[in-house]
Amino acid sequence: MTSGGDAPGMNAAVRAATRAALARGWEVYGIRNGFTGLLANTMDLLHARDVGGIIQRGGTVLGSARSSEFQEEAGLNRALSNVRRRGIDALIVIGGNGSQAGSNRIAQAGFPIVGIASTIDNDLLGTDVSIGVDTAVNITLESIDRLRTTGSSHQRAFLVETMGRNCGYIALMTGIAGGAEVIATPEFEVEPQEVAQRLGDAYRRGKTHALVVVAEGAKHGAQAMMRHFAEHRDTIGFGLRVTTLGHVVRGGVPTAADRVLATRLGAAAVDHLALDKSGVLVGLLSNEIAATPLADVVGKTKPIDGALLEMARVLAH
C-alpha cells in the first residue's frame, strides 16, 4: 500500500514489488487508500498486467489517505484482523515518516512488514534519498529558473516558497542549483531583516535580479517576510514578488532517477520479506540497498547539511 503524501515514483515501486512477488509465486493484494483501506478491508488481487503502464505515472494508483483511527489500539487490531482473514502473510508500506510510524506499530505487533522510503521531503533516516525527491527538486528548480528569467527582465527579486513540510531539503537543493541569494529553512532560519539586507547588497552590487528560496516550514515564511518588506521597501532596491509552489511539485511525472530508485526499492522489499527480514525500512545508502530497523527511523528526521547552506551564501556574491 501507499500512504501519506503522494510522491512521484510510488507507482514504479508498486509495479516492482508486485512483479517481484509474483515472480516468486506469491499472491499480491493492492490495498486502496493506505491505512484507511487497511481498516476498511478494501484490497484487490493484483496481477502483472494490473501494474502495467504505471511506471511513468505520478501520484499513486492505489490511492492514499491518513487514518486517525489506525492510531488507536482498536484500529490496529482491526487492521491486523483484516489481513489475517485474507491469509496475507506480510505487508509492504510505501511512504514517509507518518506512514513508517504506522509500519512500526504493525511490526511491534509481530506482523511481518517492510517499509519503502517515499517522501518528497527527504527527511527519512535510513536512506540518502527517498522516492519522489529528485522529481520534486527538478520541478521546483524549473520554476525557479523561469522566475529568474522574468526577474532579470524587470530587475525584480522573487521570493519563492517551496514544499518540504518541516524539512528544508528541497529549498536547500533548489536554492543552490538556482543560484539563490538567500535560502531559509526550518533548520537554519534567516531573519527578515537579514534577507532584506542581502537583497539590498545584491542590488547595490549591480545584480539585475535576486532570488530568495524559503521552505514552507520556516518560522519566517513567505507571507511573514513580505509583510516585513512592505514596511522596509527602500532597503531592498528590487521590486519584489512572491510565488508559492504548492502541490504542483508533488504531481509531476517521475524522473528517470525516481523510477529507477523506486524499482530498486520495490524489488528489495520483496527480497527482504523472502529472507524473513522484516520490521525494516529499505532505502539507499551510498548507492547500496540498505535496511534500517523501523524502530530506528520513526520519530526522527534527517537533518540537512549546514555546510552546503554556507557554501550557497558565499557563492551568492
C-alpha positions as CSV (number, residue, x, y, z in Angstrom):
1,M,0.0,0.0,0.0
2,T,0.9,3.6,-0.4
3,S,0.3,6.0,2.4
4,G,0.7,9.7,3.4
5,G,1.6,12.3,0.9
6,D,1.9,11.1,-2.7
7,A,5.3,11.1,-4.3
8,P,6.4,10.7,-7.9
9,G,7.7,7.2,-8.3
10,M,5.3,5.5,-5.9
11,N,3.7,3.7,-8.9
12,A,7.0,2.4,-10.0
13,A,7.6,0.9,-6.5
14,V,4.1,-0.7,-6.6
15,R,4.9,-2.2,-10.0
16,A,8.3,-3.5,-8.9
17,A,7.1,-5.0,-5.6
18,T,4.1,-6.6,-7.4
19,R,6.0,-8.3,-10.2
20,A,9.0,-9.3,-7.9
21,A,6.5,-11.0,-5.6
22,L,4.6,-12.7,-8.5
23,A,7.9,-14.0,-9.8
24,R,8.3,-15.9,-6.5
25,G,4.9,-17.4,-6.9
26,W,3.2,-15.2,-4.3
27,E,-0.2,-13.7,-4.5
28,V,-0.3,-9.9,-4.2
29,Y,-3.0,-7.6,-2.9
30,G,-3.2,-3.9,-3.5
31,I,-4.6,-2.0,-0.5
32,R,-6.6,1.0,-1.5
33,N,-6.2,4.4,0.2
34,G,-3.4,3.5,2.7
35,F,-4.3,2.7,6.3
36,T,-7.9,3.8,5.7
37,G,-8.2,0.9,3.2
38,L,-6.5,-1.5,5.6
39,L,-9.2,-0.7,8.1
40,A,-12.0,-0.8,5.6
41,N,-10.7,-4.1,4.1
42,T,-10.6,-2.6,0.6
43,M,-8.0,-4.8,-1.1
44,D,-7.8,-6.1,-4.7
45,L,-5.8,-9.1,-6.0
46,L,-3.1,-7.7,-8.4
47,H,-1.7,-9.5,-11.5
48,A,1.2,-8.5,-13.6
49,R,-1.0,-6.7,-16.1
50,D,-2.7,-4.7,-13.4
51,V,0.5,-2.8,-12.8
52,G,1.4,-2.4,-16.5
53,G,1.7,1.1,-17.9
54,I,2.0,2.8,-14.5
55,I,5.8,3.3,-14.1
56,Q,5.7,6.7,-15.8
57,R,2.7,8.0,-13.9
58,G,2.9,10.4,-11.0
59,G,0.8,10.0,-7.8
60,T,-0.4,6.6,-6.7
61,V,-2.8,4.3,-8.5
62,L,-3.6,2.7,-5.1
63,G,-4.7,6.0,-3.6
64,S,-3.5,7.4,-0.3
65,A,-5.2,8.6,2.9
66,R,-4.3,9.2,6.5
67,S,-6.2,7.4,9.3
68,S,-6.5,8.7,12.8
69,E,-8.5,5.5,13.7
70,F,-5.4,3.4,13.0
71,Q,-3.6,5.2,15.8
72,E,-5.9,3.6,18.3
73,E,-5.3,0.1,19.6
74,A,-8.7,-1.0,18.3
75,G,-7.9,0.3,14.8
76,L,-4.6,-1.6,14.8
77,N,-6.3,-4.8,15.9
78,R,-9.0,-4.5,13.2
79,A,-6.3,-3.9,10.5
80,L,-4.4,-7.0,11.6
81,S,-7.6,-9.0,11.7
82,N,-8.4,-7.9,8.1
83,V,-5.1,-9.1,6.7
84,R,-5.1,-12.3,8.6
85,R,-8.6,-13.2,7.5
86,R,-7.4,-12.9,3.9
87,G,-4.4,-15.1,4.5
88,I,-2.0,-12.3,3.9
89,D,1.5,-13.1,5.4
90,A,3.3,-9.7,5.1
91,L,2.8,-6.1,4.2
92,I,4.8,-3.5,2.2
93,V,4.2,0.1,3.0
94,I,5.4,2.8,0.6
95,G,5.5,6.2,2.4
96,G,7.2,8.7,4.6
97,N,7.6,9.4,8.3
98,G,3.9,9.1,9.4
99,S,3.4,6.0,7.2
100,Q,6.5,4.3,8.6
101,A,5.4,5.1,12.1
102,G,2.3,3.1,11.3
103,S,4.5,0.3,9.8
104,N,6.4,0.2,13.1
105,R,3.2,-0.3,15.1
106,I,2.4,-3.3,12.9
107,A,6.0,-4.6,13.3
108,Q,5.7,-4.2,17.1
109,A,2.5,-6.3,17.0
110,G,4.6,-9.1,15.5
111,F,3.3,-8.9,11.9
112,P,5.9,-9.1,9.1
113,I,6.2,-5.7,7.3
114,V,8.8,-3.8,5.2
115,G,8.7,-0.1,4.6
116,I,9.8,1.7,1.4
117,A,11.2,5.2,1.8
118,S,9.0,7.5,-0.2
119,T,8.6,11.2,0.5
120,I,9.5,14.4,-1.4
121,D,10.7,15.9,1.9
122,N,13.7,13.6,2.1
123,D,13.7,13.7,5.9
124,L,13.6,9.9,6.5
125,L,16.5,8.3,8.2
126,G,17.8,5.1,6.6
127,T,18.1,6.5,3.1
128,D,20.2,9.1,1.4
129,V,17.3,9.9,-0.9
130,S,13.7,8.8,-0.9
131,I,11.3,8.2,-3.8
132,G,9.9,11.5,-5.2
133,V,12.7,13.8,-4.1
134,D,14.5,14.0,-7.5
135,T,11.3,14.8,-9.3
136,A,10.2,17.4,-6.7
137,V,13.6,19.1,-6.8
138,N,13.6,19.3,-10.6
139,I,10.1,20.7,-10.8
140,T,10.9,23.3,-8.2
141,L,14.1,24.2,-10.0
142,E,12.4,24.6,-13.3
143,S,10.0,27.1,-11.7
144,I,12.9,29.0,-10.1
145,D,14.8,29.2,-13.5
146,R,11.7,30.7,-15.1
147,L,11.3,33.2,-12.3
148,R,15.0,34.2,-12.7
149,T,14.4,34.9,-16.4
150,T,11.4,37.2,-15.8
151,G,13.1,38.8,-12.8
152,S,16.1,39.8,-14.9
153,S,13.9,41.3,-17.5
154,H,12.2,43.6,-14.9
155,Q,15.0,44.0,-12.3
156,R,12.9,42.2,-9.7
157,A,13.5,39.8,-6.8
158,F,11.4,36.8,-6.3
159,L,10.6,35.2,-3.0
160,V,9.8,31.5,-3.7
161,E,8.2,29.3,-1.0
162,T,8.9,25.6,-1.6
163,M,7.2,22.5,-0.3
164,G,9.0,20.2,2.2
165,R,6.9,20.5,5.4
166,N,9.4,20.9,8.3
167,C,12.5,19.9,6.3
168,G,14.4,22.3,4.2
169,Y,16.0,19.8,1.7
170,I,14.1,21.0,-1.4
171,A,14.7,24.6,-0.6
172,L,18.4,23.9,0.0
173,M,19.0,21.9,-3.2
174,T,17.0,24.2,-5.4
175,G,18.4,27.3,-3.9
176,I,21.9,26.0,-4.6
177,A,21.1,24.8,-8.1
178,G,19.2,28.0,-8.9
179,G,21.8,30.4,-7.6
180,A,19.6,31.9,-4.9
181,E,20.9,34.9,-2.9
182,V,19.1,33.7,0.2
183,I,17.9,30.2,1.4
184,A,15.8,30.0,4.6
185,T,14.9,26.6,6.1
186,P,13.3,25.5,9.4
187,E,16.7,24.1,10.4
188,F,18.6,27.3,9.6
189,E,16.3,30.3,10.0
190,V,17.1,33.7,8.4
191,E,15.5,36.8,9.9
192,P,13.6,39.1,7.6
193,Q,15.9,42.0,8.2
194,E,18.9,39.9,7.1
195,V,17.1,38.8,4.0
196,A,16.3,42.5,3.2
197,Q,20.0,43.4,3.8
198,R,21.2,40.6,1.5
199,L,18.8,41.7,-1.2
200,G,19.9,45.3,-0.8
201,D,23.5,44.4,-1.1
202,A,22.9,42.4,-4.3
203,Y,21.1,45.4,-5.8
204,R,23.9,47.7,-4.9
205,R,26.4,45.2,-6.5
206,G,24.6,45.7,-9.7
207,K,22.7,42.4,-9.9
208,T,19.7,42.5,-12.3
209,H,17.6,40.1,-10.3
210,A,17.7,38.2,-7.0
211,L,16.1,35.0,-5.6
212,V,15.0,34.1,-2.1
213,V,14.0,30.5,-1.5
214,V,12.1,29.8,1.7
215,A,11.0,26.3,2.9
216,E,7.3,26.2,3.8
217,G,8.1,25.1,7.4
218,A,10.4,28.1,8.1
219,K,9.3,30.3,11.0
220,H,9.5,33.4,8.8
221,G,7.6,32.1,5.8
222,A,6.9,33.9,2.6
223,Q,4.0,35.9,3.9
224,A,5.8,37.0,7.1
225,M,8.8,38.1,5.0
226,M,6.6,40.1,2.6
227,R,5.0,41.9,5.5
228,H,8.4,43.0,6.7
229,F,9.5,44.0,3.2
230,A,6.3,46.1,2.7
231,E,7.5,48.2,5.6
232,H,11.1,48.4,4.5
233,R,10.7,48.7,0.8
234,D,13.5,51.3,0.4
235,T,16.1,48.9,1.8
236,I,15.7,46.3,-0.9
237,G,16.1,48.1,-4.2
238,F,14.4,45.5,-6.3
239,G,10.8,45.2,-7.0
240,L,9.6,42.1,-5.1
241,R,7.1,39.4,-5.9
242,V,6.2,36.2,-4.0
243,T,5.5,32.8,-5.6
244,T,4.3,29.8,-3.6
245,L,4.9,26.4,-5.2
246,G,2.3,24.1,-3.6
247,H,1.2,20.6,-4.5
248,V,2.1,21.1,-8.2
249,V,5.6,20.0,-7.0
250,R,4.2,16.6,-5.9
251,G,2.2,15.9,-9.0
252,G,4.9,15.6,-11.6
253,V,5.9,12.8,-13.9
254,P,8.7,10.9,-12.1
255,T,12.2,11.4,-13.4
256,A,14.4,8.5,-14.5
257,A,16.2,8.7,-11.2
258,D,13.0,8.3,-9.2
259,R,11.7,5.4,-11.4
260,V,15.0,3.5,-11.0
261,L,15.2,4.2,-7.3
262,A,11.5,3.1,-6.8
263,T,12.1,0.0,-8.9
264,R,15.1,-1.0,-6.9
265,L,13.4,-0.4,-3.5
266,G,10.2,-2.2,-4.5
267,A,12.1,-5.3,-5.6
268,A,14.4,-5.1,-2.5
269,A,11.3,-5.0,-0.2
270,V,10.2,-8.4,-1.6
271,D,13.7,-9.8,-1.3
272,H,13.8,-8.9,2.4
273,L,10.5,-10.5,3.1
274,A,11.6,-13.6,1.3
275,L,14.6,-13.7,3.6
276,D,12.4,-13.2,6.6
277,K,14.0,-9.8,7.2
278,S,11.0,-7.7,8.3
279,G,10.4,-4.7,10.6
280,V,12.8,-2.6,8.4
281,L,12.8,0.3,6.1
282,V,14.5,-0.2,2.8
283,G,16.4,2.7,1.4
284,L,19.6,3.7,-0.5
285,L,22.8,4.4,1.4
286,S,26.0,5.2,-0.5
287,N,24.1,3.9,-3.6
288,E,23.6,0.5,-2.0
289,I,20.3,-1.0,-0.8
290,A,20.2,-0.8,3.0
291,A,17.7,-2.0,5.6
292,T,17.2,0.1,8.8
293,P,15.0,-1.1,11.7
294,L,11.8,0.8,11.7
295,A,12.2,1.5,15.4
296,D,15.4,3.5,14.5
297,V,13.6,5.5,11.9
298,V,10.3,6.7,13.4
299,G,10.1,9.8,15.5
300,K,13.3,11.2,14.0
301,T,14.1,13.4,11.0
302,K,17.2,13.6,8.9
303,P,19.0,17.0,9.1
304,I,20.1,19.0,6.1
305,D,23.8,19.9,5.7
306,G,24.6,23.3,7.1
307,A,27.9,23.4,5.2
308,L,26.0,23.4,1.9
309,L,23.9,26.3,3.1
310,E,27.1,28.3,4.0
311,M,28.6,27.4,0.6
312,A,25.4,28.8,-1.1
313,R,25.7,32.0,0.9
314,V,29.3,32.6,-0.1
315,L,28.6,31.8,-3.8
316,A,25.7,34.2,-3.9
317,H,28.1,37.2,-4.0
